[in-house]
Amino acid sequence: MGLVFGLLWLFNIFLEGIHCQGVYAPPTVRIIHSGHACNIEEERYTERVYTIREGETLELACLVSGHPRPQIRWTKTAGSASDRFQDSSVFNETLRIIRIQRHQGGRYYCKAENGLGSPAIKSIRVDVYYLDDPIVTVHQSIGEAKEQFYYERTVFLRCMANSNPPVRYSWRRGKEFLSQGSDKGVEIYEPFFTQGETKILKLKNLRPQDYANYSCIASVRNVCGIPEKNVLFKLSNKTASPTIKLLVEDPIVVNPGQSVTLVCVTSGGEPTPTLTWVRNTDELSKKSRLNGGTLTLPSISMEEAGVYSCVASNNVGNPAKKSTAIVVRGLKKGRFWITPDPYHNDDNIQIGREVKISCQVEATPPEELLFSWLKNGRPLRSSERMVITHTDPDVQPGTTNLDIIDLKFTDFGTYTCVAALKNGGIPEVSIDVNISSTTVPPELTVPRGKSPMVVQEGDTVDLQCLVSGKPKPIILWSRADKEVPMPDGSLQTESYDGVLRIVNVSREMTGTYRCATSQYNGFNVKPREALVELTVQYPPVVEPVFTEIRQGLGRAFTLNCRVLRAHPSKVLKYEWKLGTRLLTMGQFDQRDETDYHVRALNREGYGEYTCEVTNEAGAGACRFLVTGRAYAPEFYYDTYSALWQNRPRVYGFKLQWTQQNPLSVDRIVAYRLGMKQQEIPMEGAIAKGELITHNLTELIKPEAYLVRLTPITRFGEGDSTDRIIRYSEFQCSFEDEAVCMFTQDKTDDFDWTRHSAATRDTKYTPNTGPSSDRAGSKQGFYMYIETSRPRLEGEKARLLTPTFNVAHKSPYGTVTAAPTYCFGFYYHMYGKHIGKVPLVKGSSTIFSRGWVFFRSFFFLSIWGPEYRVEVGSLHTPYSIFVSSDQGTFLQKVRSLSPRAVANRSLAFLWRFWSSGFFLAERPFGLCRYRTNFTVDIDNFVPVCTSSIFTRSFTVVLGLICAFRL
């Protein structure tokens, strides 16, 4: 018995969970598109693909259901890499890309999530179709001369055009169409591994008639309205690949600020080649001027130096290319170092020993670099004791050395190294080096009190190393504790005074820093080093920084503030406040968190609670806003048939919502409706997930309304939520897997199925049914039945529409004269034996009100024209269905400006895309339609049913939409 009671208890808990869920539901999603897809029908399409022409506007809509209203995010993948739109996601229901480009094709994903269950994700592949102008290139057989094409030579004309879908090529010679086998001297073929990217016309052993005008025509079969494009090439006995020559020196060496002109001319080639200049792999500078084969660089700078190439092309053979280098003179980075006698282990300069002074300068061009030495301002020449040498450029470029052999007292003085370029135009660089008895190697020390350095986060700090010696070298700063960049981003930072300044210091900069002497501008000896410790203090980091707590009166709750990190982390104090009133205070011991308990909340207990945690560096604060405000209502967007109309110019809307977390605060006593400034009283407590309904009436068609809903408790008004109510026509599509609320008749013998030509079973009976939708697309969906074996004569497949509740009411509530309704449709009848096809209307329980349409003759495998029939009127709800003897299809029509539906149950029956069948109400006479209807057949919606009388045929069904004219 205990086991039984336990199972019953678990079952009861399960049922309570279901009850608490209410109308909350995880998201579902589907993607639709505006406009008509221009797919090329190929069997390789096994998935949903939307095609669009480059430059047009792509608009994809993500239709979601679920409660609360799911949040939507669009992302895109292209190939194996994922790229988001300008590095951000699109969070609108509609993704709109104006003037779409080819690189924007790919797979687009719509992701919807509302916190319940798993996110819903759907995708659609977008193909961008385009066709660029074709290009013809001409080549001759390998091993033959390139200058001209002679009679006995073989020529290849290659035609290429970038396109999607793959391009189809055709060739003409003059006005003559060329094909494989039409001329023995002509061969047309596609190279291996090109996949239709090009088509080559081969002219074998040129004949006189082969010298002519050749046209390559590129076509994508007018898909998406893209016209074919062609290019003309004239082949003659003078046709030759380009040759060029440069009228400049190589290299060109200039001074900064000079104007440089590069001239390139053609020396051969037919047709006349086009000339252009390029710079290495970079673009030309913005101030450069290009005129045909002449490139002018005014006031050239060091950054514009490099290799410039002239390229000539006439699509015959390979492009011709010749290059020249521009070198801009310059001197920079002059520095020196002193090397004591290398034969003695001593870092000092001593009388009687050797000393070497080295001087280095970066020069462009290096071969023009000239060095000279001065002593105390007088020229110094190389001698037995004063040896001047130049280092091998491959080892240490731009370096000169002065070796003083057997240093004497008279050698003390100032030595000057002077660097210049032999052709002048650039200022000289001079470096002074003092050699005396006071010239000693450097030493590094850290001043007293400068290590460790303790600073507050955000301050500016100076790390200092004192350098002694003469001359004082450059100091190099780096991190000693880990391999990370310095604050300026480099691994080492140079300092000429030994000070490293760090601005806006952060906690990540805590650590050990190394200062070291450099060989430059000092002694070339083992580097001297010193270490400086930096400690960055920062206030406590706490959580939560801010949180909102909603509570009803009289309830107990606890506030918690936790310290994540702090430096120093000891002696942490805290204070709890409500507003400015101190509640409690204390000091952290072993725990890193503190709590504040409220036993029974009263009105004075509402407000902002603050927990302030302090250390030597400052304070961190947790803030809690305690309020009795009710959460915002959650509008319910999945209401079926939410819009209705019972007067021509007025409509109503069924507004539904749930209350978010209704038990978190006091009971909600009413809702304020901001649109009409009225209050909607609530009786009793609202359960979580409970659906609340309020009808909005007297809405003027076609105006839109902003509805603001605010819950009210004894605390006061809560959070508001807004929704825009828009008047909408009634639309639907067979793209919707729910088939627009149509149902299979449970009394029939078999069911209709949703099909497209791309997805139907390959074993279908041949010579029956449509091979595509009415647009010729294999991706469009329709309703379909297969009536060959094992189906038997007399079996029925019936698909029922929703009930049309269209009784016309006067403004005073009385029923007026019965209006007339019309039903328009397209149908497809194709089979070996076509029988009778009736259209029937009836009430929800009786289908014998009479046939309103009848066909009993054979149709070809084509879509018939739109047919309109009068179905009369009923004062009771009724449905429509079609009974068919052989294959039948009903397809949609679209109105550019449809009128509204005066039909409550039909109002939002098919809220989908702007297309559909029409069930049109007329106040008089026969079924006459306005002329502003256009055919739009990218989607289909089910309408009717079929009764089967014979074999070997298929029946398919299309789209319906209802409104009142």
Steps between C-alpha positions, in 0.01 A plus 500: 500500500785734578632464146153576357462814712848609400421467131172688547688780677753528215217502246325777692819707505534446123144621439560806717808580294297480182230721653754762611645510153177648366541642150877526535659317211848469349559681172430377151624680193466506124646721230310661214613742234345783307523511125512216253794261497665458161645156552651306214339161520774244526492166676800603708273717711405271790449775756307820534675770299391858442657673204524871438667724245800703608403856580145418606365511854499181707226480759464194721242479775540275802155399622503373856258358748542422865437677827652722630568667168832352377800719435627473144856512370616470139845367416665390179752240395685492171689183417689379804543842656239690694461871453251719671351812357758772556626302806158519662185293494165620368230477766197600292240256375566623148846484347528759225809543281475781246695457176627156594845408369635164391715453809186528714363172373513206737294329767297726726391374840213627709533409866210552740519447875281594793669312783276195469640181355763516231530791255320451170719539193405503134714584200465586136767512234516819297658489156587835345485482122717722282678506166810708432615609158687217327870532419670338200869417528706369209790256516706320241637150511806436720839544338392745232610860465302751702525805278244418232254234390587344168297280269632170628456574868235372741312756707292455814224748588398462863175658622441554872227673700435504872145390567255320721341272386763348267516680170434345161723613216448515126730620223439686175736580215356808346130405480570128475418287803786264584446160656706188547525324164360786292849582365794261473740780584311590816485312827297613803569339834503551875831441680518236768424602860344834403137407579353723235714801587625546145452385143792489256476551126796332329595611148728230357761608241362844430327547165418826327133473601607468862608863504165649601296650782420249773219549751472315829148502640456429872155413627338378820177422315334828601463381858395784732467711186877514450558562127772329305826686443751479220849616410656550156859416407656571162761243395741602223847411377627793710361370827787484752561505872621828654859617536607807695805701601572737785642844430655526848813382681505206735528569785391862534670669797344829609499737795187544715265765360600449138241429231544167319350410161496142372435452128399171340427460126384211286735369234263241354172320535170475313237597616658806660596406856377690804766622742486533877742537791504300823721526810624175650183352647382835637276761350640816348508798733196725491699800376646312201370585152455228236451590136522197275858382512624804696508498880590818688591503870514863620710582808602142564554376856684207657171309535450506121826322424475153353470301179265638235387283209346591166251238379371483142210277397295450185361154585742341253756273659629594842510859627835675461660631817812707568609646832723766646592585857469846654748565780451809719817617673504520878710479820363401841576334835854620566653330808838396643660260750844470666677164521794469749806289419356157403826327599464592867212409727438856603200723434696823552709712266867504600809678373716272288215278394279487192157662478253488210233758416220375271249719318187376319252677271211361289543633145299476180651407261772336713758512220500884508584512871827682582661527845761745627655546845596815690701546817420814690348637179798423276503234226649170604673268258578132542852429633691227678352595838169641372354231275173587322310200357152424368310190609389249238150616388376139517599477868415844633392743226571872528770464767846660527764436768786706643763281672739688729808283551703551822282775648700803616410799708520717190227287339241631743247727334171513310473279196228577245360251251345673195268307261395639160378384158743558219247665266388745766154639543463344846618665826804336661474300822775558759560313827736624777686254726715623790804295599662613828608380839139540616365267231389200703251214442145538639352376827129461580334549838145545621452813715402449861124476540439429131449126539252365570270767361143486636245702305125521455337373185456783250796705629814598311822338625869556420730198527859624534850356464801724562778460245854616571800504272608700200351503243156400630352226282141443393302305762276213385191420711321162484289266714715263706229276644326400177524537125235766439510831312578824671225763537591648160450159335867417435709241681764762588470872564796737457570769758774765478471611864431164666134581579206289382172693530175300503178697464166367629657196661280190519499194726639285216821705514590368845834318483878527468661735247860477375716797404816416303775699330524490125826495301379798303633842598712336767744218566479177306529287814282250682165671575441628850156415643273595790147397603205713613187357662163659420190430708167637381229524762136505399167517682301184569320348203160380617192335362226569430575855394127562461197279523129560530293307750121506482315405815152529645426654837557283805744264331849402620810503282881513521749725320850361432814689396814304408860620451663357189847654534676794661853625568576521781258222585536527876317733738188522285211688660136519398200724563134425417280802429143564390521827316718709733391315817766271649363152569805304618878490464785259562825344381563192286655210689528165327211542258515708184130592510250676722120466534219728609168344604157664474248305708177675394499765230301816573444808286800678656715204398469573129793684346866456406716294733878551476777278632828695486823297536821701557876449515798737479448554127134594512155350508284264300124491536217250451168671430158342539182674389214352702164587347144378497446589134340219302687358205395595150220303333598267215287548191386178336566519126373157399129574540305323232253723311585801715359761263133517405270739316123536516467847350660626179729764652550369852690199625569334831798322649527227762783612727654221708786496747653321795649655810872454554578360847159589648582346839815709554306804621158577644189393312427696186166674546467659155670588173510847353443505125688803373325514163162594649612594853279236654559250777433129460420357846638159600310267731711259699865410469658451158678170448831469319431436131132595530373658178304823550274630222357845431320599179591831338204637305415800286840503330492705181618319189781509388653698789770350723492540878765505770373297795669552837412266783597571862432271798383656828554364850453659841860619464398697192562473129738236370704474183325571172527318173404624154361338192395644166168371364483519122216422267602215273363306207469125517774303336651159505724264307572134443856584606350480849521139618187560708311545168312801635271321746346279233420147617472154351146361499494206741226329297693482172709207377847657472665839552646783302876562530707816476739474204732686272645367177843495664388291800237261366558126486690389190264203475196714417283388209639647176289724278298627795514813707693825453875497447533839672290770657325757284817713493700210364691464827575157641533650848142627532265292715150378420254240628520169320344152490609190312193301390656207322538165672440416776217757478164362386221657302262693720750573777509859623766737631340808653674810638272736696535875529451673832139601560410834336282692746398781264146593598464870411381716786360850496627764744184437704558128542243376247590272214470674165437354156722205432819607318652309211840328526740409223774238494797536259759235433748342258496129439708235327332191354724247335456125473419227256133499598346821629165475673283756680637789708236673716540789747268451798400718794327398819468556870742357749299176508318490164681496163194474275410863438573455130777515247609850402764391247527196273752375242507165323743516213868440433765763560858508381783513753464874544356732759157624403401865516342651808142389541242685710171357618217638710453296815200701621453579866404329822380642830669210676870417505609292201805336340617452141650191343570368153414151383708383207477212257852554370804718569411845622702790632382833643754778509515850629437854382634811661337841553702816485248680723257253656218622717432393857313196621174559685537163665595439858602138480692567178684809612852372564431156365793511258744756625789426267611661174314740273355247259216253487175371356206727544164430654338829414170627635285714267187686609324427174483302178761282337862455603680796346857568606699817496774523241784565745580131548831353392621143497761408761573130523805455722291346780194277525229444758250213527133563439288204413445126478484235234280197438655223289297325232762350267869409500834627367494868579620745762326785673681800643364797686609862533464816710206686651454843655169660600393864520203723431503731199 
